[in-house]
Amino acid sequence: MFDYRLKVFHTVASRSSFTKASEELNISQPAVTKHIKEIENQLNTKLFDRKGTSIQLTQSGKILFEYAEKIRNIYRDLEFEINQINQQHKGKLIIGASTTVAQYILPEILAKFNLYYKDIKIELITHNTEIISELLKEGKIDLGIIEGESQSNYFDYQIFKADEIVLVAKANHSLANKTLNIKDLYHLELIFREPGSGSLEFIQNRLKEKGISLDKLNIVMQLGSSESIKNYLLHSDSLAFLSISTVLNELKNNQLSIIDIKNFSIERNFHFILPKGEQSELIRLFLKFTSQL
């Protein structure tokens, strides 16, 4: 029910990109621009400022985004409350999620889901991307949420949530607030996730595109979780690539700092991974719920 033009605006504003919005909404970029222009004409105001290749919300855009969030949430609550009256959803859903998603993103979503669907029991299994894929293949979970880049013909994949991987160090690190060149990585002590981690695979591929080989980096340790890596960084001069989702509290509390790398960024999407074919009612319900958050 969420007004489509408003949905287009909300997606552009959330992703800070017309291109990413067109990909997420599966419409052309000119169509995205057309919808934004129609809203601007209707409200007689400018919603975005372009600065180089990036866009920023104007003051009017910020106000509209705030109200769009409220309207979106009202429509979501309306749909799910009506849905509760019309249908009694019961059953169990076993979800497998890679570590980053399970620890930092899913808990809030599962809590909200439980408010609407108390008769649906959720079991969450946490492993790295490689193991989650194997569990789904063996039928031991109903769906997975992963952070890796490799895809298999056994499964269908759907975008779950956008993410960015950043280079971080302790807040008082000598490199804090400085910008590195990509080749500087060869001279740093680095911590990475364990083999089989989707994050490790993604980072390795993006570095390889820039001519950086993981084998030639000074990797002092590989640890099995983002929490372990963060705590290690607090007590050392090492640096690590971590999902921005995992370090929000540490950045806010001035415990960790992001180290910029010139002309280099790592953007990715977390993906639902699903068995091929028709999905069960519970899976479809969960996918619809998460898409409206």
Backbone torsions as a table, in degrees:
resi	resn	phi	psi	omega
1	MET	NA	-19.2	-177.9
2	PHE	-58.8	121.0	-177.7
3	ASP	-47.3	129.1	-170.2
4	TYR	-65.2	-40.8	179.1
5	ARG	-62.4	-38.6	178.2
6	LEU	-66.9	-35.8	177.1
7	LYS	-64.3	-41.1	178.1
8	VAL	-61.7	-47.4	178.6
9	PHE	-59.3	-46.9	-177.9
10	HIS	-60.1	-39.6	-179.5
11	THR	-68.7	-44.0	177.7
12	VAL	-60.4	-45.8	-178.7
13	ALA	-64.9	-40.0	-178.8
14	SER	-68.2	-37.7	-176.5
15	ARG	-94.0	-8.6	-177.0
16	SER	53.4	37.3	-176.5
17	SER	-162.9	129.9	173.3
18	PHE	-70.2	-37.3	-178.5
19	THR	-64.6	-48.3	-179.7
20	LYS	-65.1	-35.7	178.1
21	ALA	-64.8	-41.7	-179.8
22	SER	-64.5	-37.6	179.0
23	GLU	-67.8	-43.2	-178.0
24	GLU	-67.7	-38.6	-177.5
25	LEU	-87.7	-8.5	-179.9
26	ASN	60.6	42.0	173.3
27	ILE	-130.7	165.8	-177.2
28	SER	-73.1	157.1	177.7
29	GLN	-63.8	-39.3	174.6
30	PRO	-59.8	-33.2	177.7
31	ALA	-67.0	-39.5	176.3
32	VAL	-60.7	-48.4	179.8
33	THR	-58.9	-41.1	-179.7
34	LYS	-61.1	-45.1	179.8
35	HIS	-63.3	-40.9	179.7
36	ILE	-65.6	-42.9	178.5
37	LYS	-60.6	-39.1	179.9
38	GLU	-64.1	-40.1	177.5
39	ILE	-67.2	-43.3	179.7
40	GLU	-60.5	-40.6	179.1
41	ASN	-67.5	-39.8	-179.6
42	GLN	-65.0	-40.4	-177.8
43	LEU	-92.1	-7.4	-179.9
44	ASN	56.0	48.7	-179.8
45	THR	-154.3	161.5	176.8
46	LYS	-95.6	134.7	-174.6
47	LEU	-102.1	-26.8	-177.1
48	PHE	-132.8	144.2	169.7
49	ASP	-108.6	134.8	176.1
50	ARG	-94.0	130.6	176.2
51	LYS	-129.3	96.6	-174.3
52	GLY	67.3	-123.9	179.3
53	THR	-93.0	-2.2	-177.5
54	SER	-106.4	162.5	176.7
55	ILE	-126.1	151.8	177.3
56	GLN	-136.0	148.4	177.1
57	LEU	-69.6	136.7	169.3
58	THR	-75.1	177.6	177.2
59	GLN	-61.8	-40.0	176.0
60	SER	-63.4	-40.1	178.9
61	GLY	-62.4	-39.7	179.0
62	LYS	-63.9	-40.6	178.7
63	ILE	-65.0	-45.0	179.6
64	LEU	-63.2	-39.8	179.9
65	PHE	-62.3	-40.7	178.7
66	GLU	-60.5	-44.6	-180.0
67	TYR	-73.3	-34.1	177.8
68	ALA	-62.4	-38.6	176.4
69	GLU	-60.6	-45.6	-179.4
70	LYS	-63.6	-45.1	-179.3
71	ILE	-63.7	-43.2	179.6
72	ARG	-59.7	-43.4	-179.3
73	ASN	-68.3	-36.8	178.0
74	ILE	-64.1	-46.2	178.0
75	TYR	-61.5	-41.5	179.4
76	ARG	-61.4	-47.9	-179.8
77	ASP	-62.6	-40.3	178.8
78	LEU	-60.2	-49.0	-177.7
79	GLU	-60.9	-44.4	-175.6
80	PHE	-75.1	-31.6	176.3
81	GLU	-68.9	-41.2	175.7
82	ILE	-64.1	-39.9	180.0
83	ASN	-62.2	-37.4	178.5
84	GLN	-63.3	-37.9	-179.7
85	ILE	-68.4	-41.6	-173.8
86	ASN	-78.7	-27.3	-176.5
87	GLN	-137.6	144.7	174.3
88	GLN	-103.9	105.8	-177.1
89	HIS	-92.9	123.1	178.5
90	LYS	-136.3	157.6	176.4
91	GLY	137.8	-168.7	-178.2
92	LYS	-132.1	136.9	179.7
93	LEU	-123.4	121.8	178.9
94	ILE	-102.3	116.1	-177.0
95	ILE	-110.8	132.7	172.8
96	GLY	-107.7	129.8	-177.4
97	ALA	-134.3	141.5	174.7
98	SER	-66.7	161.4	-165.4
99	THR	-57.0	-47.5	-177.4
100	THR	-59.9	-46.7	-179.2
101	VAL	-64.1	-45.1	-176.2
102	ALA	-65.1	-37.0	-175.5
103	GLN	-84.5	-35.9	-166.9
104	TYR	-115.9	-18.1	-174.2
105	ILE	-116.9	-45.9	-173.4
106	LEU	-68.9	-36.5	-175.3
107	PRO	-52.0	-45.0	179.2
108	GLU	-64.2	-41.2	-179.6
109	ILE	-65.4	-43.2	-179.4
110	LEU	-66.2	-35.8	177.6
111	ALA	-63.8	-43.0	178.4
112	LYS	-66.6	-40.3	178.8
113	PHE	-60.6	-41.3	-178.8
114	ASN	-66.1	-27.8	177.3
115	LEU	-62.9	-35.6	-177.6
116	TYR	-91.2	-33.3	-171.3
117	TYR	-128.2	72.5	-175.1
118	LYS	-70.7	-19.6	-179.2
119	ASP	-90.4	1.2	174.4
120	ILE	-100.7	117.8	-179.7
121	LYS	-89.3	133.0	-179.9
122	ILE	-111.1	131.1	169.6
123	GLU	-116.3	124.4	-178.3
124	LEU	-109.4	123.2	178.0
125	ILE	-110.8	130.9	-175.7
126	THR	-113.4	124.4	173.9
127	HIS	-152.8	176.1	174.1
128	ASN	-74.8	169.9	-172.7
129	THR	-56.0	-41.8	-177.6
130	GLU	-60.1	-44.9	-177.8
131	ILE	-71.9	-38.4	177.4
132	ILE	-57.8	-42.9	179.0
133	SER	-61.4	-41.1	179.7
134	GLU	-67.1	-40.2	179.4
135	LEU	-63.0	-39.1	178.6
136	LEU	-68.4	-40.9	179.3
137	LYS	-61.5	-35.3	-179.3
138	GLU	-85.0	-2.5	179.1
139	GLY	76.5	19.4	-178.3
140	LYS	-88.4	-12.0	172.8
141	ILE	-132.7	159.0	-178.7
142	ASP	-85.3	-37.0	176.1
143	LEU	-155.5	160.2	178.7
144	GLY	-124.5	159.9	172.1
145	ILE	-130.2	119.1	-169.8
146	ILE	-128.2	165.9	-179.6
147	GLU	-119.1	4.6	-177.9
148	GLY	-81.5	171.9	-177.2
149	GLU	-105.2	-28.2	-179.4
150	SER	-67.0	142.4	178.1
151	GLN	-128.6	147.6	-176.2
152	SER	-115.6	149.5	176.9
153	ASN	-70.0	-10.6	178.6
154	TYR	-70.9	-23.8	-167.9
155	PHE	-124.9	163.2	165.5
156	ASP	-102.0	148.4	-178.1
157	TYR	-124.9	137.5	175.9
158	GLN	-133.2	141.3	178.8
159	ILE	-65.9	131.7	177.4
160	PHE	-101.3	-52.4	-174.1
161	LYS	-161.6	142.1	176.7
162	ALA	-77.2	151.5	-178.6
163	ASP	-150.3	162.6	173.8
164	GLU	-135.3	139.0	176.0
165	ILE	-102.1	130.2	-175.9
166	VAL	-125.3	155.2	175.8
167	LEU	-87.4	126.1	-176.3
168	VAL	-129.0	156.3	175.6
169	ALA	-148.6	171.6	177.3
170	LYS	-62.0	152.8	-170.1
171	ALA	-60.4	-32.5	-178.2
172	ASN	-97.3	20.6	177.6
173	HIS	-64.1	148.8	-178.2
174	SER	-62.8	-21.2	-179.6
175	LEU	-95.8	-0.9	-179.1
176	ALA	-57.6	136.0	179.0
177	ASN	69.0	15.5	176.0
178	LYS	-110.5	161.6	178.5
179	THR	-111.5	128.3	-178.9
180	LEU	-98.5	161.3	164.8
181	ASN	-93.4	153.2	-175.2
182	ILE	-57.7	-33.7	-178.9
183	LYS	-70.3	-18.7	178.5
184	ASP	-62.9	-20.8	-179.8
185	LEU	-59.5	-28.6	-179.5
186	TYR	-65.7	-19.3	-175.2
187	HIS	-104.7	10.9	-176.3
188	LEU	-114.1	153.7	171.0
189	GLU	-84.9	126.0	-173.6
190	LEU	-124.3	146.4	174.5
191	ILE	-113.1	136.3	178.1
192	PHE	-129.2	165.7	172.9
193	ARG	-72.5	169.7	-176.0
194	GLU	-74.1	157.8	173.7
195	PRO	-56.0	139.5	-176.0
196	GLY	97.3	-13.2	178.1
197	SER	-73.2	134.3	177.4
198	GLY	-65.1	-36.1	178.2
199	SER	-62.7	-43.1	179.8
200	LEU	-61.0	-44.4	179.4
201	GLU	-60.3	-43.9	-177.5
202	PHE	-65.9	-45.5	179.6
203	ILE	-61.4	-45.2	-179.4
204	GLN	-58.8	-42.2	-179.4
205	ASN	-67.2	-41.0	-179.3
206	ARG	-68.8	-38.3	178.1
207	LEU	-67.4	-38.7	179.6
208	LYS	-61.0	-36.7	178.0
209	GLU	-62.0	-25.6	178.7
210	LYS	-97.6	9.7	177.4
211	GLY	81.7	15.5	-179.4
212	ILE	-101.2	120.6	179.7
213	SER	-95.0	129.0	179.5
214	LEU	-60.9	-33.9	-177.3
215	ASP	-64.2	-24.2	-177.2
216	LYS	-96.5	-3.5	177.7
217	LEU	-80.8	157.1	178.3
218	ASN	-87.4	81.9	-179.6
219	ILE	-89.0	107.4	-174.5
220	VAL	-82.6	-21.6	-178.8
221	MET	-166.5	151.2	171.4
222	GLN	-121.9	125.9	-174.4
223	LEU	-120.2	155.0	-168.9
224	GLY	-86.9	3.3	178.4
225	SER	-157.4	158.5	177.1
226	SER	-65.8	-35.2	178.6
227	GLU	-61.1	-44.1	178.8
228	SER	-61.9	-43.0	-179.1
229	ILE	-64.8	-45.2	-179.6
230	LYS	-59.6	-45.6	-179.7
231	ASN	-66.3	-33.8	175.8
232	TYR	-64.1	-45.5	-177.6
233	LEU	-60.2	-35.9	-178.6
234	LEU	-62.7	-20.2	-176.4
235	HIS	-117.6	19.2	-179.7
236	SER	-150.8	175.7	176.5
237	ASP	-98.8	12.3	178.8
238	SER	-74.8	164.6	175.9
239	LEU	-125.5	162.2	-179.6
240	ALA	-152.4	149.5	171.7
241	PHE	-89.3	121.5	-178.9
242	LEU	-135.4	152.7	173.9
243	SER	-62.1	137.6	177.7
244	ILE	-59.1	-28.0	179.7
245	SER	-63.7	-25.6	-175.1
246	THR	-88.0	-13.6	-172.0
247	VAL	-119.9	11.9	-176.1
248	LEU	-59.5	-44.6	-179.3
249	ASN	-66.0	-41.8	-179.3
250	GLU	-66.6	-35.8	176.4
251	LEU	-67.6	-42.9	179.9
252	LYS	-62.3	-39.0	-177.8
253	ASN	-89.9	8.5	177.2
254	ASN	58.1	40.0	174.4
255	GLN	-97.5	-34.3	178.2
256	LEU	-123.5	160.1	-178.9
257	SER	-135.0	143.5	176.0
258	ILE	-85.2	132.7	177.1
259	ILE	-104.6	115.5	-178.9
260	ASP	-74.9	145.6	173.2
261	ILE	-119.1	124.4	-175.0
262	LYS	-59.4	129.2	176.6
263	ASN	56.0	36.0	179.2
264	PHE	-147.8	128.4	174.1
265	SER	-147.3	156.1	179.9
266	ILE	-123.6	101.5	177.5
267	GLU	-110.5	143.6	-177.3
268	ARG	-153.2	176.7	173.0
269	ASN	-124.0	138.4	164.8
270	PHE	-76.1	146.8	-176.4
271	HIS	-125.8	141.4	161.6
272	PHE	-72.7	140.5	174.6
273	ILE	-121.6	123.3	-169.1
274	LEU	-128.4	148.3	173.5
275	PRO	-64.7	148.1	179.0
276	LYS	-62.0	148.1	174.7
277	GLY	100.8	-168.8	-178.0
278	GLU	-67.0	134.3	-179.2
279	GLN	-92.8	153.4	179.0
280	SER	-67.9	162.6	179.6
281	GLU	-59.4	-39.9	-178.4
282	LEU	-66.5	-40.1	177.9
283	ILE	-64.1	-45.4	179.3
284	ARG	-61.4	-39.0	178.7
285	LEU	-63.9	-44.2	-179.0
286	PHE	-66.2	-41.3	178.7
287	LEU	-63.0	-42.0	179.2
288	LYS	-64.4	-41.7	-179.5
289	PHE	-61.0	-48.4	-177.4
290	THR	-67.3	-29.8	-178.3
291	SER	-70.3	-17.8	-176.4
292	GLN	-103.6	6.0	177.6
293	LEU	-87.1	NA	NA
